[in-house]
Amino acid sequence: MTAAAEKALEIIADQGGTIRTGEALAAGIHQRTLYALRDSGALERVARGFYRLADLPFVGDPDLALVAGRIPHGVVCLISALSLHDLTTQIAHEVHIAIPRSARYPVCDDVPLAVYRFSSESYEAGVMEHGIGGAVVRVYGQEKTIADCFKYRNKIGIDLVTEALAVYRRRSGASWQKILEYAKINRVDNKIRPYLEALT
């Protein structure tokens, strides 16, 4: 392996094991080196312009890792977040992501997306980071996700919300107050309160 290839692998490892072509070029990795690493099997092409180290652990949800790499300002939300938190048995056929209202609409040809524009306060509240296969995925926490799902209950179905509430209720540290705080940000606190009281 050439010195350039070894240096490139170090750079990619330092970035968590995944890299976009633009990031590689900006970090001083020549395009020829990137392609040589791909052709040798040291790098795997996840999607157009997005690569990961071949020796990374198995990726549990490659779509989320891909979206995190391609749309760094996106936050995994709604059904995709419920699934990541094991709060639903439903499988999302799209990756649900939130973006700020003023952001450009994201394009990701390799993965079907369901994009939601959140207000600044709602977009910034309750974000946590989750490591998946070397990628850092930004996702809303359990309580924020439930509050968001209630806000969008007419789109995703109230049954999904009640299922998530029932699962969440059985968990250690479950807090109706935290859900209400996020519901207030989403301006649905008075509407979700009867559902929470029914489960108390």
MDTraj code that builds the backbone (N, CA, C; nanometers):
import mdtraj as md
import numpy as np

residues = "MET THR ALA ALA ALA GLU LYS ALA LEU GLU ILE ILE ALA ASP GLN GLY GLY THR ILE ARG THR GLY GLU ALA LEU ALA ALA GLY ILE HIS GLN ARG THR LEU TYR ALA LEU ARG ASP SER GLY ALA LEU GLU ARG VAL ALA ARG GLY PHE TYR ARG LEU ALA ASP LEU PRO PHE VAL GLY ASP PRO ASP LEU ALA LEU VAL ALA GLY ARG ILE PRO HIS GLY VAL VAL CYS LEU ILE SER ALA LEU SER LEU HIS ASP LEU THR THR GLN ILE ALA HIS GLU VAL HIS ILE ALA ILE PRO ARG SER ALA ARG TYR PRO VAL CYS ASP ASP VAL PRO LEU ALA VAL TYR ARG PHE SER SER GLU SER TYR GLU ALA GLY VAL MET GLU HIS GLY ILE GLY GLY ALA VAL VAL ARG VAL TYR GLY GLN GLU LYS THR ILE ALA ASP CYS PHE LYS TYR ARG ASN LYS ILE GLY ILE ASP LEU VAL THR GLU ALA LEU ALA VAL TYR ARG ARG ARG SER GLY ALA SER TRP GLN LYS ILE LEU GLU TYR ALA LYS ILE ASN ARG VAL ASP ASN LYS ILE ARG PRO TYR LEU GLU ALA LEU THR".split()
xyz = np.array([
    [0.0845, -0.1192, 0.0000],
    [0.0000, 0.0000, 0.0000],
    [0.0884, 0.1247, 0.0000],
    [0.0529, 0.2207, -0.0784],
    [0.1319, 0.3428, -0.0891],
    [0.1176, 0.4279, 0.0360],
    [0.2138, 0.5185, 0.0530],
    [0.2093, 0.6097, 0.1669],
    [0.0853, 0.6983, 0.1597],
    [0.0469, 0.7377, 0.0390],
    [-0.0717, 0.8223, 0.0211],
    [-0.1977, 0.7481, 0.0630],
    [-0.2025, 0.6189, 0.0288],
    [-0.3195, 0.5379, 0.0651],
    [-0.3277, 0.5198, 0.2159],
    [-0.2135, 0.4936, 0.2813],
    [-0.2118, 0.4761, 0.4260],
    [-0.2546, 0.6044, 0.4970],
    [-0.2041, 0.7177, 0.4463],
    [-0.2408, 0.8464, 0.5036],
    [-0.3904, 0.8720, 0.4869],
    [-0.4438, 0.8361, 0.3700],
    [-0.5868, 0.8546, 0.3435],
    [-0.6706, 0.7718, 0.4397],
    [-0.6308, 0.6483, 0.4644],
    [-0.7045, 0.5615, 0.5562],
    [-0.7031, 0.6184, 0.6979],
    [-0.5891, 0.6780, 0.7377],
    [-0.5815, 0.7409, 0.8700],
    [-0.6792, 0.8575, 0.8807],
    [-0.6845, 0.9387, 0.7747],
    [-0.7748, 1.0545, 0.7734],
    [-0.9200, 1.0084, 0.7838],
    [-0.9542, 0.9050, 0.7063],
    [-1.0921, 0.8548, 0.7059],
    [-1.1268, 0.7942, 0.8414],
    [-1.0317, 0.7217, 0.9016],
    [-1.0547, 0.6628, 1.0342],
    [-1.0768, 0.7721, 1.1381],
    [-1.0007, 0.8801, 1.1278],
    [-1.0152, 0.9918, 1.2221],
    [-1.1515, 1.0592, 1.2091],
    [-1.2145, 1.0476, 1.0919],
    [-1.3468, 1.1070, 1.0695],
    [-1.4593, 1.0102, 1.1027],
    [-1.4252, 0.9004, 1.1673],
    [-1.5277, 0.8056, 1.2092],
    [-1.5473, 0.6894, 1.1134],
    [-1.4659, 0.6837, 1.0082],
    [-1.4716, 0.5697, 0.9168],
    [-1.5545, 0.5909, 0.7934],
    [-1.6189, 0.7062, 0.7815],
    [-1.6954, 0.7366, 0.6605],
    [-1.6501, 0.8712, 0.6064],
    [-1.6640, 0.8879, 0.4745],
    [-1.6206, 1.0141, 0.4141],
    [-1.6915, 1.0358, 0.2818],
    [-1.7196, 1.1619, 0.2521],
    [-1.7739, 1.1995, 0.1224],
    [-1.6600, 1.2440, 0.0330],
    [-1.6803, 1.2351, -0.0966],
    [-1.5743, 1.2711, -0.1904],
    [-1.5255, 1.4129, -0.1661],
    [-1.6176, 1.5063, -0.1474],
    [-1.5792, 1.6456, -0.1236],
    [-1.4954, 1.6616, 0.0018],
    [-1.5310, 1.5876, 0.1078],
    [-1.4551, 1.5925, 0.2326],
    [-1.3154, 1.5347, 0.2125],
    [-1.3079, 1.4267, 0.1333],
    [-1.1787, 1.3640, 0.1065],
    [-1.0861, 1.4607, 0.0324],
    [-1.1386, 1.5257, -0.0689],
    [-1.0576, 1.6205, -0.1460],
    [-1.0126, 1.7373, -0.0585],
    [-1.1043, 1.7855, 0.0252],
    [-1.0711, 1.8974, 0.1142],
    [-0.9643, 1.8580, 0.2165],
    [-0.9603, 1.7284, 0.2515],
    [-0.8626, 1.6796, 0.3491],
    [-0.7288, 1.6445, 0.2854],
    [-0.7191, 1.6639, 0.1539],
    [-0.5928, 1.6379, 0.0848],
    [-0.5799, 1.4989, 0.0247],
    [-0.6884, 1.4228, 0.0220],
    [-0.6856, 1.2896, -0.0399],
    [-0.7148, 1.3051, -0.1887],
    [-0.6224, 1.2603, -0.2702],
    [-0.6421, 1.2720, -0.4155],
    [-0.7517, 1.1762, -0.4607],
    [-0.8247, 1.2177, -0.5630],
    [-0.9340, 1.1345, -0.6132],
    [-0.8843, 0.9977, -0.6584],
    [-0.7647, 0.9940, -0.7184],
    [-0.7071, 0.8654, -0.7631],
    [-0.6855, 0.7723, -0.6439],
    [-0.6380, 0.8301, -0.5320],
    [-0.6143, 0.7495, -0.4112],
    [-0.7451, 0.6936, -0.3578],
    [-0.8489, 0.7771, -0.3572],
    [-0.9806, 0.7342, -0.3102],
    [-1.0321, 0.6172, -0.3936],
    [-1.0209, 0.6293, -0.5261],
    [-1.0687, 0.5234, -0.6153],
    [-0.9838, 0.3974, -0.6031],
    [-0.8524, 0.4149, -0.5799],
    [-0.7640, 0.2984, -0.5642],
    [-0.8008, 0.2212, -0.4376],
    [-0.8342, 0.2950, -0.3302],
    [-0.8766, 0.2299, -0.2064],
    [-1.0088, 0.1566, -0.2253],
    [-1.0952, 0.2172, -0.3025],
    [-1.2233, 0.1511, -0.3337],
    [-1.1997, 0.0238, -0.4139],
    [-1.1167, 0.0346, -0.5165],
    [-1.0918, -0.0807, -0.6046],
    [-1.0187, -0.1936, -0.5330],
    [-0.9369, -0.1577, -0.4317],
    [-0.8629, -0.2612, -0.3584],
    [-0.9483, -0.3286, -0.2519],
    [-1.0659, -0.2692, -0.2236],
    [-1.1536, -0.3264, -0.1227],
    [-1.1345, -0.2671, 0.0156],
    [-1.0411, -0.1719, 0.0311],
    [-1.0196, -0.1087, 0.1607],
    [-1.1351, -0.0148, 0.1958],
    [-1.2003, 0.0390, 0.0922],
    [-1.3173, 0.1251, 0.1104],
    [-1.4369, 0.0614, 0.0421],
    [-1.5530, 0.0791, 0.1007],
    [-1.6778, 0.0358, 0.0384],
    [-1.7546, 0.1588, -0.0067],
    [-1.8107, 0.1522, -0.1261],
    [-1.8958, 0.2608, -0.1744],
    [-2.0361, 0.2367, -0.1214],
    [-2.0824, 0.3247, -0.0335],
    [-2.2165, 0.3124, 0.0231],
    [-2.3187, 0.3693, -0.0746],
    [-2.2844, 0.4817, -0.1351],
    [-2.3679, 0.5476, -0.2350],
    [-2.2781, 0.6399, -0.3150],
    [-2.3340, 0.7025, -0.4151],
    [-2.2533, 0.7909, -0.4986],
    [-2.1895, 0.8998, -0.4129],
    [-2.0546, 0.9020, -0.4151],
    [-1.9819, 1.0049, -0.3424],
    [-1.9749, 0.9854, -0.1924],
    [-2.0047, 0.8641, -0.1437],
    [-2.0035, 0.8380, 0.0003],
    [-1.9414, 0.7010, 0.0248],
    [-1.8344, 0.6971, 0.1067],
    [-1.7576, 0.5744, 0.1290],
    [-1.7416, 0.5462, 0.2776],
    [-1.7174, 0.4181, 0.3081],
    [-1.6893, 0.3778, 0.4467],
    [-1.5763, 0.2762, 0.4459],
    [-1.5007, 0.2712, 0.5560],
    [-1.3941, 0.1726, 0.5685],
    [-1.4543, 0.0323, 0.5670],
    [-1.3940, -0.0559, 0.4898],
    [-1.4488, -0.1911, 0.4737],
    [-1.4430, -0.2717, 0.6026],
    [-1.3498, -0.2391, 0.6929],
    [-1.3373, -0.3182, 0.8161],
    [-1.4175, -0.2623, 0.9330],
    [-1.5061, -0.1668, 0.9054],
    [-1.5948, -0.1183, 1.0108],
    [-1.6918, -0.2290, 1.0502],
    [-1.7414, -0.2257, 1.1731],
    [-1.8421, -0.3247, 1.2131],
    [-1.9649, -0.3154, 1.1233],
    [-2.0430, -0.4217, 1.1227],
    [-2.1651, -0.4264, 1.0425],
    [-2.2549, -0.3070, 1.0740],
    [-2.3079, -0.2456, 0.9711],
    [-2.3972, -0.1316, 0.9888],
    [-2.5388, -0.1830, 1.0093],
    [-2.5974, -0.1524, 1.1245],
    [-2.7309, -0.2008, 1.1561],
    [-2.8380, -0.1367, 1.0707],
    [-2.8224, -0.0099, 1.0378],
    [-2.9197, 0.0582, 0.9550],
    [-2.8460, 0.1467, 0.8566],
    [-2.8032, 0.0885, 0.7436],
    [-2.7198, 0.1636, 0.6485],
    [-2.7888, 0.2861, 0.5915],
    [-2.9222, 0.2834, 0.5793],
    [-2.9921, 0.4003, 0.5259],
    [-2.9724, 0.5213, 0.6158],
    [-2.9798, 0.5027, 0.7469],
    [-2.9621, 0.6147, 0.8390],
    [-2.8188, 0.6659, 0.8346],
    [-2.7214, 0.5743, 0.8263],
    [-2.5815, 0.6153, 0.8163],
    [-2.5578, 0.6937, 0.6877],
    [-2.6188, 0.6486, 0.5800],
    [-2.6040, 0.7165, 0.4512],
    [-2.6637, 0.8559, 0.4566],
    [-2.7846, 0.8665, 0.5096],
    [-2.8514, 0.9965, 0.5173],
    [-2.7724, 1.0918, 0.6063],
    [-2.7168, 1.0403, 0.7164],
    [-2.6360, 1.1246, 0.8048],
    [-2.5151, 1.1808, 0.7308],
    [-2.4565, 1.0992, 0.6437],
    [-2.3414, 1.1455, 0.5681],
    [-2.3771, 1.2436, 0.4583],
    [-2.4905, 1.2201, 0.3950],
    [-2.5300, 1.3035, 0.2819],
    [-2.6035, 1.4307, 0.3227],
    [-2.6756, 1.4257, 0.4362],
    [-2.7564, 1.5400, 0.4798],
    [-2.7216, 1.5696, 0.6264],
    [-2.6046, 1.6292, 0.6502],
    [-2.5582, 1.6487, 0.7880],
    [-2.6483, 1.7382, 0.8724],
    [-2.7289, 1.8247, 0.8108],
    [-2.8191, 1.9105, 0.8895],
    [-2.9541, 1.8439, 0.9160],
    [-2.9738, 1.7229, 0.8629],
    [-3.0989, 1.6512, 0.8865],
    [-3.0975, 1.5816, 1.0214],
    [-3.2149, 1.5729, 1.0841],
    [-3.2288, 1.5007, 1.2110],
    [-3.3334, 1.3915, 1.1916],
    [-3.2970, 1.2687, 1.2229],
    [-3.3903, 1.1565, 1.2081],
    [-3.5091, 1.1787, 1.3017],
    [-3.6298, 1.1642, 1.2480],
    [-3.7489, 1.1955, 1.3268],
    [-3.8614, 1.0949, 1.3001],
    [-3.9728, 1.1153, 1.3679],
    [-4.0980, 1.0425, 1.3484],
    [-4.0780, 0.8911, 1.3425],
    [-4.1288, 0.8242, 1.2398],
    [-4.1277, 0.6770, 1.2394],
    [-3.9858, 0.6217, 1.2437],
    [-3.8927, 0.6854, 1.1712],
    [-3.7541, 0.6372, 1.1719],
    [-3.6931, 0.6478, 1.3114],
    [-3.7246, 0.7564, 1.3824],
    [-3.6742, 0.7724, 1.5190],
    [-3.7415, 0.6735, 1.6144],
    [-3.8724, 0.6527, 1.5985],
    [-3.9421, 0.5527, 1.6808],
    [-3.8760, 0.4163, 1.6648],
    [-3.8446, 0.3808, 1.5414],
    [-3.7825, 0.2519, 1.5130],
    [-3.6442, 0.2426, 1.5776],
    [-3.5674, 0.3503, 1.5680],
    [-3.4322, 0.3515, 1.6254],
    [-3.4375, 0.3358, 1.7772],
    [-3.5419, 0.3899, 1.8391],
    [-3.5588, 0.3800, 1.9848],
    [-3.6387, 0.2561, 2.0263],
    [-3.6702, 0.1693, 1.9311],
    [-3.7493, 0.0477, 1.9599],
    [-3.8833, 0.0810, 2.0247],
    [-3.9483, 0.1848, 1.9728],
    [-4.0787, 0.2260, 2.0246],
    [-4.1929, 0.1870, 1.9308],
    [-4.1618, 0.1171, 1.8226],
    [-4.2657, 0.0760, 1.7291],
    [-4.2277, -0.0546, 1.6619],
    [-4.3282, -0.1273, 1.6183],
    [-4.3047, -0.2480, 1.5394],
    [-4.3168, -0.2167, 1.3909],
    [-4.3570, -0.0949, 1.3594],
    [-4.3747, -0.0562, 1.2197],
    [-4.2390, -0.0279, 1.1551],
    [-4.2265, -0.0668, 1.0305],
    [-4.1036, -0.0431, 0.9552],
    [-4.1264, 0.0736, 0.8601],
    [-4.0423, 0.1743, 0.8707],
    [-4.0555, 0.2911, 0.7829],
    [-4.0041, 0.2558, 0.6440],
    [-4.0809, 0.2911, 0.5416],
    [-4.0384, 0.2661, 0.4039],
    [-3.9571, 0.3823, 0.3483],
    [-3.9465, 0.4878, 0.4286],
    [-3.8645, 0.6035, 0.3945],
    [-3.7892, 0.6435, 0.5197],
    [-3.6802, 0.7168, 0.5022],
    [-3.6117, 0.7741, 0.6171],
    [-3.6766, 0.9090, 0.6454],
    [-3.7329, 0.9218, 0.7647],
    [-3.8000, 1.0455, 0.8038],
    [-3.6972, 1.1393, 0.8662],
    [-3.6808, 1.2568, 0.8076],
    [-3.5852, 1.3527, 0.8613],
    [-3.6494, 1.4906, 0.8749],
    [-3.6004, 1.5632, 0.9747],
    [-3.6438, 1.7012, 0.9962],
    [-3.5325, 1.7944, 0.9522],
    [-3.5711, 1.9060, 0.8916],
    [-3.4766, 2.0096, 0.8539],
    [-3.5342, 2.1442, 0.8982],
    [-3.4508, 2.2460, 0.9127],
    [-3.5046, 2.3787, 0.9458],
    [-3.5925, 2.4301, 0.8323],
    [-3.6861, 2.5144, 0.8650],
    [-3.7781, 2.5676, 0.7643],
    [-3.7058, 2.6419, 0.6530],
    [-3.5936, 2.7054, 0.6871],
    [-3.5224, 2.7868, 0.5888],
    [-3.4193, 2.7083, 0.5068],
    [-3.3983, 2.5805, 0.5405],
    [-3.2943, 2.5014, 0.4726],
    [-3.3388, 2.4594, 0.3332],
    [-3.2400, 2.4378, 0.2466],
    [-3.2689, 2.3850, 0.1131],
    [-3.3223, 2.2435, 0.1252],
    [-3.4150, 2.2103, 0.0365],
    [-3.4718, 2.0748, 0.0374],
    [-3.3617, 1.9753, -0.0005],
    [-3.3381, 1.8740, 0.0822],
    [-3.2275, 1.7811, 0.0554],
    [-3.2579, 1.6832, -0.0582],
    [-3.1517, 1.6422, -0.1244],
    [-3.1633, 1.5431, -0.2318],
    [-3.0749, 1.4247, -0.1955],
    [-3.1316, 1.3068, -0.1977],
    [-3.0557, 1.1846, -0.1698],
    [-3.1155, 1.0755, -0.2580],
    [-3.0599, 1.0595, -0.3777],
    [-3.1179, 0.9690, -0.4765],
    [-3.1159, 0.8230, -0.4333],
    [-3.0259, 0.7892, -0.3410],
    [-3.0070, 0.6485, -0.3050],
    [-3.1037, 0.5974, -0.1994],
    [-3.1696, 0.6891, -0.1288],
    [-3.2589, 0.6503, -0.0201],
    [-3.3882, 0.7315, -0.0302],
    [-3.5046, 0.6668, -0.0213],
    [-3.6300, 0.7434, -0.0199],
    [-3.6430, 0.8222, 0.1094],
    [-3.6781, 0.9494, 0.0969],
    [-3.6877, 1.0376, 0.2132],
    [-3.8292, 1.0877, 0.2335],
    [-3.8645, 1.1093, 0.3596],
    [-3.9836, 1.1855, 0.3959],
    [-3.9305, 1.3035, 0.4758],
    [-3.9405, 1.4235, 0.4197],
    [-3.8775, 1.5415, 0.4786],
    [-3.9822, 1.6300, 0.5445],
    [-3.9532, 1.6735, 0.6662],
    [-4.0436, 1.7600, 0.7414],
    [-3.9679, 1.8865, 0.7802],
    [-4.0314, 2.0001, 0.7595],
    [-3.9710, 2.1280, 0.7984],
    [-4.0197, 2.1652, 0.9379],
    [-3.9268, 2.1759, 1.0314],
    [-3.9588, 2.2092, 1.1697],
    [-3.9260, 2.3559, 1.1957],
    [-4.0002, 2.4163, 1.2878],
    [-3.9660, 2.5505, 1.3333],
    [-3.8292, 2.5447, 1.4014],
    [-3.7629, 2.6589, 1.4150],
    [-3.6287, 2.6619, 1.4735],
    [-3.6257, 2.5990, 1.6124],
    [-3.7235, 2.6338, 1.6957],
    [-3.7261, 2.5822, 1.8328],
    [-3.7480, 2.4316, 1.8351],
    [-3.8396, 2.3835, 1.7530],
    [-3.8678, 2.2400, 1.7491],
    [-3.7523, 2.1631, 1.6871],
    [-3.6898, 2.2195, 1.5842],
    [-3.5772, 2.1540, 1.5164],
    [-3.4593, 2.1335, 1.6115],
    [-3.4330, 2.2321, 1.6961],
    [-3.3152, 2.2280, 1.7826],
    [-3.3376, 2.1511, 1.9124],
    [-3.4622, 2.1284, 1.9494],
    [-3.4921, 2.0666, 2.0794],
    [-3.4796, 1.9141, 2.0752],
    [-3.4173, 1.8594, 2.1788],
    [-3.4176, 1.7148, 2.1983],
    [-3.3307, 1.6336, 2.1053],
    [-3.2305, 1.6964, 2.0431],
    [-3.1435, 1.6233, 1.9499],
    [-3.0361, 1.5472, 2.0271],
    [-3.0147, 1.4226, 1.9896],
    [-2.9063, 1.3428, 2.0459],
    [-2.8285, 1.2800, 1.9308],
    [-2.7128, 1.2255, 1.9619],
    [-2.6307, 1.1619, 1.8587],
    [-2.6239, 1.0124, 1.8841],
    [-2.6308, 0.9375, 1.7745],
    [-2.6339, 0.7912, 1.7816],
    [-2.5325, 0.7379, 1.6808],
    [-2.4393, 0.6564, 1.7261],
    [-2.3386, 0.6011, 1.6358],
    [-2.3908, 0.4785, 1.5627],
    [-2.3824, 0.4818, 1.4300],
    [-2.4224, 0.3661, 1.3487],
    [-2.3137, 0.3409, 1.2445],
    [-2.2428, 0.2296, 1.2619],
    [-2.1433, 0.1908, 1.1628],
    [-2.0398, 0.2960, 1.1327],
    [-1.9946, 0.3681, 1.2333],
    [-1.8924, 0.4696, 1.2128],
    [-1.9481, 0.6064, 1.1806],
    [-2.0760, 0.6141, 1.1487],
    [-2.1392, 0.7436, 1.1199],
    [-2.2089, 0.7952, 1.2447],
    [-2.2089, 0.9264, 1.2629],
    [-2.2807, 0.9887, 1.3734],
    [-2.4161, 1.0350, 1.3204],
    [-2.5215, 0.9719, 1.3685],
    [-2.6570, 1.0019, 1.3229],
    [-2.7244, 1.0915, 1.4263],
    [-2.7739, 1.2049, 1.3821],
    [-2.8482, 1.2950, 1.4708],
    [-2.9948, 1.2525, 1.4704],
    [-3.0484, 1.2311, 1.5891],
    [-3.1844, 1.1798, 1.6014],
    [-3.2495, 1.2440, 1.7235],
    [-3.3801, 1.2624, 1.7182],
    [-3.4497, 1.3142, 1.8356],
    [-3.4624, 1.2044, 1.9405],
    [-3.4520, 1.2448, 2.0678],
    [-3.4676, 1.1507, 2.1774],
    [-3.6099, 1.0974, 2.1853],
    [-3.6307, 1.0010, 2.2735],
    [-3.7602, 0.9325, 2.2830],
    [-3.8767, 1.0285, 2.3063],
    [-3.8618, 1.1154, 2.4069],
    [-3.9724, 1.2032, 2.4437],
    [-4.0043, 1.3041, 2.3333],
    [-3.8996, 1.3600, 2.2721],
    [-3.9218, 1.4555, 2.1628],
    [-3.9864, 1.3844, 2.0440],
    [-3.9432, 1.2628, 2.0163],
    [-3.9991, 1.1859, 1.9043],
    [-4.1485, 1.1607, 1.9257],
    [-4.1861, 1.1229, 2.0476],
    [-4.3279, 1.0980, 2.0765],
    [-4.4090, 1.2263, 2.0581],
    [-4.3557, 1.3383, 2.1076],
    [-4.4257, 1.4666, 2.0921],
    [-4.4390, 1.5035, 1.9438],
    [-4.3336, 1.4788, 1.8664],
    [-4.3387, 1.5082, 1.7225],
    [-4.4409, 1.4193, 1.6522],
    [-4.4417, 1.2915, 1.6900],
    [-4.5369, 1.1987, 1.6278],
    [-4.6802, 1.2396, 1.6577],
    [-4.7027, 1.2896, 1.7804],
    [-4.8377, 1.3352, 1.8124],
    [-4.8747, 1.4564, 1.7274],
    [-4.7802, 1.5458, 1.7069],
    [-4.8077, 1.6630, 1.6236],
    [-4.8465, 1.6212, 1.4813],
    [-4.7790, 1.5183, 1.4315],
    [-4.8043, 1.4719, 1.2945],
    [-4.8927, 1.3471, 1.2910],
    [-4.9756, 1.3305, 1.3949],
    [-5.0589, 1.2100, 1.4067],
    [-5.1540, 1.1926, 1.2889],
    [-5.1983, 1.3014, 1.2282],
    [-5.2905, 1.2898, 1.1141],
    [-5.2201, 1.2365, 0.9903],
    [-5.0879, 1.2493, 0.9868],
    [-5.0111, 1.1985, 0.8725],
    [-4.9625, 1.0560, 0.8951],
    [-4.9199, 1.0263, 1.0189],
    [-4.8609, 0.8948, 1.0433],
    [-4.9559, 0.7994, 1.1156],
    [-5.0646, 0.8517, 1.1725],
    [-5.1631, 0.7663, 1.2385],
    [-5.1532, 0.7716, 1.3903],
    [-5.2647, 0.7905, 1.4561],
    [-5.2668, 0.7985, 1.6024],
    [-5.2326, 0.6639, 1.6658],
    [-5.2593, 0.5530, 1.5961],
    [-5.2276, 0.4201, 1.6514],
    [-5.0777, 0.4063, 1.6767],
    [-4.9981, 0.4674, 1.5901],
    [-4.8524, 0.4625, 1.6051],
    [-4.8102, 0.5355, 1.7330],
    [-4.8756, 0.6460, 1.7601],
    [-4.8438, 0.7251, 1.8795],
    [-4.8839, 0.6498, 2.0060],
    [-5.0036, 0.5926, 2.0080],
    [-5.0491, 0.5211, 2.1284],
    [-4.9637, 0.3966, 2.1538],
    [-4.9193, 0.3304, 2.0466],
    [-4.8289, 0.2157, 2.0620],
    [-4.6977, 0.2613, 2.1261],
    [-4.6417, 0.3718, 2.0752],
    [-4.5151, 0.4237, 2.1277],
    [-4.5290, 0.4644, 2.2738],
    [-4.6408, 0.5282, 2.3079],
    [-4.6641, 0.5689, 2.4467],
    [-4.6710, 0.4477, 2.5396],
    [-4.7383, 0.3424, 2.4942],
    [-4.7522, 0.2221, 2.5765],
    [-4.6166, 0.1559, 2.6004],
    [-4.5321, 0.1518, 2.4963],
    [-4.3985, 0.0926, 2.5112],
    [-4.3118, 0.1806, 2.6011],
    [-4.3163, 0.3106, 2.5759],
    [-4.2344, 0.4057, 2.6529],
    [-4.2703, 0.4025, 2.8016],
    [-4.3980, 0.3914, 2.8304],
    [-4.4472, 0.3933, 2.9692],
    [-4.3819, 0.2845, 3.0542],
    [-4.3508, 0.1700, 2.9943],
    [-4.2939, 0.0570, 3.0683],
    [-4.1435, 0.0714, 3.0923],
    [-4.0828, 0.1755, 3.0370],
    [-3.9384, 0.1895, 3.0468],
    [-3.8969, 0.2621, 3.1747],
    [-3.7811, 0.2237, 3.2251],
    [-3.7258, 0.2908, 3.3420],
    [-3.6967, 0.4367, 3.3070],
    [-3.7364, 0.5266, 3.3942],
    [-3.7115, 0.6680, 3.3703],
    [-3.8131, 0.7364, 3.2810],
    [-3.9202, 0.6656, 3.2455],
    [-4.0248, 0.7263, 3.1611],
    [-4.0816, 0.8493, 3.2310],
    [-4.0997, 0.9563, 3.1559],
    [-4.1436, 1.0825, 3.2154],
    [-4.2472, 1.1511, 3.1269],
    [-4.3723, 1.1536, 3.1749],
    [-4.4754, 1.2266, 3.1016],
    [-4.4396, 1.3758, 3.0949],
    [-4.3735, 1.4262, 3.2001],
    [-4.3389, 1.5679, 3.2053],
    [-4.2466, 1.6063, 3.0901],
    [-4.1491, 1.5198, 3.0593],
    [-4.0570, 1.5480, 2.9476],
    [-4.1333, 1.5520, 2.8158],
    [-4.2262, 1.4584, 2.7982],
    [-4.3061, 1.4578, 2.6750],
    [-4.3868, 1.5863, 2.6654],
    [-4.4460, 1.6277, 2.7779],
    [-4.5264, 1.7501, 2.7785],
    [-4.4430, 1.8734, 2.7465],
    [-4.3180, 1.8757, 2.7929],
    [-4.2302, 1.9902, 2.7639],
    [-4.2073, 2.0037, 2.6133],
    [-4.1822, 1.8902, 2.5484],
    [-4.1624, 1.8941, 2.4026],
    [-4.2943, 1.9184, 2.3297],
    [-4.4022, 1.8642, 2.3849],
    [-4.5336, 1.8864, 2.3243],
    [-4.5695, 2.0346, 2.3289],
    [-4.5260, 2.1021, 2.4350],
    [-4.5523, 2.2458, 2.4459],
    [-4.4782, 2.3227, 2.3368],
    [-4.3544, 2.2817, 2.3087],
    [-4.2785, 2.3437, 2.1999],
    [-4.3523, 2.3250, 2.0678],
    [-4.4135, 2.2068, 2.0515],
    [-4.4888, 2.1761, 1.9286],
    [-4.6330, 2.2280, 1.9333],
    [-4.6694, 2.2908, 2.0466],
    [-4.8029, 2.3488, 2.0643],
    [-4.9150, 2.2448, 2.0587],
    [-4.8863, 2.1283, 2.1127],
    [-4.9894, 2.0235, 2.1191],
    [-5.0010, 1.9680, 2.2613],
    [-4.9489, 2.0414, 2.3605],
    [-4.9474, 1.9887, 2.4974],
    [-5.0879, 1.9659, 2.5519],
    [-5.1808, 2.0562, 2.5226],
    [-5.3173, 2.0381, 2.5718],
    [-5.3887, 1.9219, 2.5035],
    [-5.3474, 1.8922, 2.3811],
    [-5.4127, 1.7836, 2.3068],
    [-5.3570, 1.6466, 2.3439],
    [-5.2287, 1.6425, 2.3791],
    [-5.1693, 1.5127, 2.4140],
    [-5.1969, 1.4756, 2.5593],
    [-5.2258, 1.5747, 2.6441],
    [-5.2437, 1.5503, 2.7879],
    [-5.3483, 1.4410, 2.8189],
    [-5.4661, 1.4420, 2.7536],
    [-5.5644, 1.3354, 2.7827],
    [-5.5109, 1.1948, 2.7519],
    [-5.4281, 1.1821, 2.6490],
    [-5.3714, 1.0515, 2.6146],
    [-5.2759, 1.0057, 2.7259],
    [-5.1967, 1.0991, 2.7785],
    [-5.1050, 1.0651, 2.8863],
    [-5.1798, 1.0299, 3.0143],
    [-5.2848, 1.1060, 3.0431],
    [-5.3649, 1.0792, 3.1645],
    [-5.4346, 0.9443, 3.1567],
    [-5.4735, 0.9050, 3.0370],
    [-5.5419, 0.7755, 3.0197],
    [-5.4481, 0.6590, 3.0490],
    [-5.3163, 0.6822, 3.0347],
    [-5.2196, 0.5760, 3.0590],
    [-5.1608, 0.5815, 3.1996],
    [-5.1982, 0.6817, 3.2762],
    [-5.1420, 0.6982, 3.4119],
    [-5.2058, 0.5979, 3.5086],
])
top = md.Topology()
chain = top.add_chain()
for i, resn in enumerate(residues, 1):
    res = top.add_residue(resn, chain, resSeq=i)
    for name in ("N", "CA", "C"):
        top.add_atom(name, md.element.get_by_symbol(name[0]), res)
traj = md.Trajectory(xyz[None], top)
